[in-house]
Amino acid sequence: MPRSRPSGACAAAEAIVALIHGDLQRCRREHVLTYELYTLAARRAVFRSITQRWMRESRRALERHFAPDTARALDAYIEGAALHIALDPDPQPRTLTRAAVARLACDGRA
């Protein structure tokens, strides 16, 4: 039976928005290293195990606030959104990120 969504899911969703638009955008060097690791992981199993462990830990942290399927979807969204915001010359505004995270995390409630 799937775990129900905790009452603090919407507050946790707002923390995710802050993470995407704040902490994950702080350091361009970290972005470069992260995406270089992803490229290496796509080519070499030894690096793939590192990224798999990283993703597992990220999902585990999200599962403190969300059901496992929701945590997986949020984890994927966080990575993708951070990449787009970092590289797009016209990145999406926080309001669009908030709406997307709310749809995933708290049944569309902002």
N, C-alpha and C positions, 0 to 999 in steps of 0.2 A: 504494500500500500504506500503510495507516495506521501511524503511528508508535507504537511500543510505549510502555507506561507506564514512566517511569523508576523506579528503585528507591526514590527519595526521595519518591514521590508521597504516601505516608501522612504523612510529616513535613510536606510542603507543605499537606496537608489540615488538619492541626492549626493551621498558621499562618492558614489561611482562617477557621477557627472563632474564633481570637483576633481577627482583623480584624473579623469580623461583630459580635462581642460587645464589642470594645474600641474600636479606632480609629473605626469607623463610627458609634459611639454617643456619641462625645466631645462633639460640638457640635451642638446643636439648630438653630442658625442655618444650618450647612452642610446639614443635612437639608432645611430649608425651601428654601434656594437650589437644591439638587439637584432637588427635586420641582417647583419652579417652572420650572426649565429643561426638565424632561420635558414639562410642560404646554405650554410655548412651542414645543417641538420638535414636538409633536403638531399644532400649528396653523400653524407657519411653517417653511418649508424652510431658511431661513438658520440657524435654531437646530437643526434636525434634523441638519444636517451636523456641527455641534459634537458632538451626542450620539453620532452614528455614529462619529466619530473617537475619541471617548472610549471607546466600547464596543470598538472595534477595538484600541485600545492596551491596554485591560484584558485582552482575550482574548490578545493577543500576550504579555503578561506571564505569564498563566496557562499559555500554551503552552510556556514554558520548563520546566514541570514535568509537563504533561499533554498527551495527544493533543488535536488541535484540536476534535473533537466533545465531549470531556470538558470542555475549557476553556470552550466555549460554554455548556454546561449549568451549569457552576460559576458562570460570570459571571452568568447569569440568576438562579441561586439566591442568590448574594451580594446582588444588588440587592433581590430580593423579601424575603429574610429580614431584611435591614437595615431595610427599610420596616416590616415587621410588628413587629419588636422595638422600633422607635422609637415606633410609634403604638398598639400594642395595650396596653391597661391590664394585661393578664396575659400578658406576652411569653413565648415559648417559652424554656425553659432551655437552657443551653449543651449539656447532654447530648443533647437532641433535635437541635440544630444539628450536633453532632459526628456523630451517627448518619446524618443526611441527607447530610452532606458525604462521609462514608466510603462510603456507597452509591454516590455519584456518582464519587468520586475513587479509591478503592482497593478496589473490588470487595467492599464491605461489611465490610471489616476495620476495626475501630476502633483 
